Amino acid sequence: MLQKSLNRLSSGSKIVNASDDAGGVAVAGRLGAAAKRTGVVSANIGNALSFLQQQDSALKTVSKVLERMSELQALYADPTKAAADINLYSTEFTALNTSLLAMTDDAVNTRSLFGSALTVSINDNLVTSTDSVAFGAAALLTAISGANALTIGGATTTTTAIQTIAEIRAENGAKQSVLGFQQELQSAAKINQESAISRIMDVDVAEESTRLARYNTLVQAGTSMIAQANGSAQSALQLLR
């Protein structure tokens, strides 16, 4: 028992050999694997959040560009403007529209920023068909397709595009909220799983130190008694000589 106590304190583990607690070893192994998966799931959710944040930043820029295009629509409609001025507005409008079209091809790690929906698991079962969240779908090209012509009365299509982008951003924000809560949940799950493993595997230093002191005292006492017993035997032999 003294040796076992020393082994536990030196290793920091309550279970030095599987025979110490066979069931505990099995449970701790299963929980350990689950904790690692949970940690990765939490990281995956964090990556999804980063994707959505980058998408929202791009959509915010798109919204500003559309606002400027809407302003150009209004300036173009001013009947007092000279033809040269109108041509300048048209040049800027065309350049802004070209920049919007370029944004539709933006990607993160080869994943289209405005393509089809991506799916991230939200627990360590990794079953994307049920326990998952779809995110990232944003039909930017469709949203801006009607706002590509600078014409009298064309502000309506630009205004519609601005409204559509606002709706896409609202959906993006909702997904960020959902994933944020799921990441918080997974982080808490990982902490609890690791705590459970610790209760099974890690030695209680204070308790084990008490046991060590007790066993050490017993060993010393036993050794002393044996020494005294041997000494008594030697004394008896001396009397018989």
CORFEN-V911900 format. One record per helix or strand of 2 or more residues. SS is the DSSP state (helix for helix, strand for strand). FROM is the first residue (numbers start at 1). LEN is the number of residues. Records with the same first field share a line. If there is no record, write none. Layout:
BEGIN
SS->FROM-LEN  FROM-LEN
END
This chain:
BEGIN
helix->2-10  18-3  22-55  83-21  140-5  155-47  205-36
strand->107-2  111-2  118-4  132-4
END
